Every structure is written in C-alpha cells, then in structure tokens.
C-alpha cells in the first residue's frame, strides 16, 4: 500500500496555507489518512534548519549555502516524515518541496537547474510528488498580501524582480510537465479558489 504525495507551490502570498485545510477536509471525508507538512521543516531537525534559512544573520547568505540548507532539511523531512507516511498509505500534503528549490535557488538566485537536479537525485532518489498544485498569482498582489499580514522573513522582503523570476520559473516547470502540474488561479475570489481545489483533488480521488 502506498499513499499519494501532493505538493503546493507558488510565490509569496499565493494562498497555499489557506488551501491546506480545504485539501485535508476533502481527503479525510473520502476516508483517507492525511499527513500535512511543510518545507523547509516537517521534523525537529528540519524546523531548526528552517529557522536558520528564514532569519537575518547580519550578512547575506550565499546562494549555495541556502540551497544546501534546503536539501539538508529535505533529507531529514523525507526520511522521518514523508517516506514513512507514504509507506503507511497516507496522503501527504506538503507546503513547498523541490520545485521551490528550482524556482527560488535555481532560477531567482541564479544557481541554475543542474545544481538543484544533482542534489535532488542525491537526496530523493526517485521520489517525486505525484501532483503539484501551483498557486499562480501576480507578484504585486502577493506582495500586497504579505505586507498586509505584518511579520515577514528575508524571502518575503526580496525585491519584486526576484519574485517575478520565481513565478516565471514555476510557469516554465508547469509547461514542461503538464501531467504533474495543475495551475490554480490564486487571484480568483476565495470561493472560486476553493472550487478549483475541490475539482483538482476530486480528480485524484
């Protein structure tokens, strides 16, 4: 018995966190066991690394340090959370995964996809999400939403051009892998977004 691995991706403020309880409820109502997690994070070790990644340290973090820390957290997350849950037949819903590394570190930080792909293979082997829900939102709208919620981290505070590169990278990945990606129009009214999610999850069930 093997579960299903669904990841949620998108730029800052796209509404992924708001979608998680909708997805959880749909799956639980269908009789599925659900594990909800996030990246970076998901285990005590990975959450500690998350703190390092999101905090300001009085000096710029090298892009390669950022990428390596992401995969250090991911290795713990896979071993101690994601893989055991999938092996037990659970559906795993993860707020961000490796597609974010391609978008943020590979594209926006300029490290390129080859560096990410090398670490992806080393850390994940053949493990890939079964479905990626891409919450697509104009960057300026996402920035407004982030500013409206107050507290922010160093990714939130990047310039708009950085977030535009992230969005373009997600668009390119979605176009290259239409079987795995599903786009959610995150600029739509909240109920319309919920309807899109219900339709996409219903198709998996």
C-alpha positions in Angstrom: 0.0 0.0 0.0 1.4 3.4 -1.0 -0.1 6.8 -0.4 -0.2 9.9 -2.6 2.3 12.8 -2.4 0.8 16.2 -3.2 2.8 19.5 -3.0 1.6 23.1 -3.0 3.8 25.6 -4.8 3.7 29.3 -5.6 5.1 32.8 -4.9 4.8 34.5 -1.5 1.2 35.4 -0.6 -0.4 33.0 -3.1 -2.7 31.4 -0.5 -1.1 27.9 -0.2 -1.6 27.8 3.6 -5.3 28.7 3.3 -5.7 25.8 0.9 -4.3 23.2 3.2 -7.3 22.7 5.4 -9.6 22.5 2.4 -7.5 19.7 0.9 -7.2 17.9 4.3 -11.0 18.0 4.8 -11.7 16.7 1.2 -9.3 13.8 1.7 -10.5 12.9 5.2 -14.1 13.0 4.1 -13.1 10.5 1.4 -11.7 8.2 4.0 -8.0 8.9 3.5 -5.4 9.3 6.2 -3.7 12.6 5.8 -0.3 14.0 6.9 0.2 17.7 6.5 3.7 19.1 6.5 5.8 21.9 5.1 9.2 22.9 3.7 11.6 23.8 4.9 10.5 21.9 8.1 8.4 18.9 9.0 10.8 17.4 11.6 12.6 18.9 14.6 15.9 19.0 12.7 14.3 20.4 9.6 12.4 23.0 11.6 15.7 24.1 13.2 17.2 24.5 9.7 14.2 26.5 8.7 15.0 29.0 11.4 18.4 29.5 10.0 17.1 29.8 6.5 14.4 32.4 7.3 16.4 34.6 9.7 18.6 37.5 9.1 22.2 37.0 10.1 23.8 40.4 9.6 25.3 39.3 6.3 24.0 38.0 3.0 23.6 34.2 2.9 25.4 32.7 -0.1 23.0 31.2 -2.6 24.8 27.8 -2.4 24.5 27.8 1.4 20.8 28.4 1.0 20.4 25.6 -1.4 22.4 23.1 0.6 20.5 24.0 3.8 17.2 23.4 1.9 18.3 19.9 1.0 19.8 19.2 4.4 16.3 19.9 5.8 14.7 17.9 3.0 16.8 14.8 3.7 15.5 14.7 7.3 12.0 15.5 6.2 11.9 12.7 3.7 13.5 10.1 6.0 11.5 10.8 9.1 8.1 12.2 7.8 7.3 11.9 4.2 8.5 8.4 3.3 7.1 6.7 6.4 3.7 8.3 5.9 3.6 7.3 2.2 4.7 3.8 3.0 1.8 3.6 5.6 -0.7 4.6 2.8 -1.2 8.2 3.9 -1.8 11.1 1.6 1.0 13.6 2.3 0.2 17.3 1.7 3.3 19.4 1.7 3.5 23.2 1.5 6.5 23.5 -0.9 9.0 20.9 -2.0 11.8 20.7 -4.5 10.0 22.6 -7.2 10.6 25.6 -4.9 14.3 24.9 -4.9 14.3 25.1 -8.7 12.3 28.3 -8.6 14.0 30.1 -5.8 17.6 28.9 -5.7 17.9 27.6 -9.2 16.2 30.5 -11.0 15.9 33.5 -8.8 19.3 33.0 -7.0 20.9 32.1 -10.3 22.4 28.7 -9.4 20.8 27.0 -12.4 18.8 23.8 -12.6 21.8 21.4 -12.8 22.9 22.2 -9.2 19.3 21.6 -8.0 18.9 18.4 -10.0 22.2 16.9 -8.7 21.1 17.4 -5.1 17.5 16.2 -5.9 18.9 12.9 -7.1 21.3 12.5 -4.2 18.7 13.3 -1.5 15.4 12.0 -3.1 16.4 9.2 -5.4 13.3 8.6 -7.5 10.9 10.2 -5.1 8.9 13.0 -6.8 5.5 14.5 -6.0 2.5 12.7 -7.6 0.8 16.0 -8.1 1.9 19.7 -7.8 -0.8 22.3 -7.2 0.7 25.6 -8.5 -1.0 28.6 -6.9 -0.3 31.3 -9.6 -0.7 34.9 -8.6 0.5 38.2 -10.0 3.6 39.1 -7.9 2.4 42.6 -7.0 -0.8 41.1 -5.5 1.2 38.6 -3.5 3.5 41.4 -2.1 0.4 43.3 -1.0 -0.9 40.3 0.8 2.4 39.7 2.5 2.7 43.3 3.6 -0.8 43.1 5.0 -0.1 40.3 7.3 2.8 42.1 9.1 5.6 39.8 10.1 7.9 38.8 7.2 11.1 36.8 6.6 14.0 37.5 4.3 12.4 35.8 1.3 9.3 38.0 1.7 11.5 41.1 1.7 13.2 40.3 -1.6 12.7 42.8 -4.5 9.8 42.3 -6.9 12.2 41.3 -9.7 13.2 38.3 -7.5 9.6 37.1 -7.1 9.0 37.6 -10.8 11.8 35.2 -11.6 10.3 32.7 -9.2 6.9 33.0 -10.8 8.4 32.6 -14.3 10.3 29.5 -13.2 7.1 27.9 -11.9 5.4 28.7 -15.2 8.2 27.1 -17.1 8.2 24.0 -15.0 4.4 23.7 -15.3 4.6 23.9 -19.0 7.3 21.3 -19.2 5.5 18.8 -17.0 1.7 19.2 -17.6 1.0 15.7 -16.3 2.2 16.5 -12.9 1.4 20.2 -12.5 -2.1 21.7 -12.1 -2.4 25.5 -12.1 -4.7 27.2 -9.5 -5.8 30.8 -10.3 -4.9 32.2 -6.9 -6.1 35.7 -7.9 -9.7 34.5 -8.1 -12.1 35.1 -5.2 -11.6 32.7 -2.3 -14.7 30.6 -3.0 -13.6 30.2 -6.7 -10.1 29.1 -5.5 -11.8 26.6 -3.2 -13.9 25.3 -6.1 -10.7 24.8 -8.2 -9.1 22.9 -5.3 -12.1 20.7 -4.9 -12.1 19.8 -8.6 -8.4 19.1 -8.7 -8.5 16.9 -5.6 -11.7 15.2 -6.8 -9.9 14.2 -9.9 -7.2 12.4 -7.9 -9.8 10.6 -5.8 
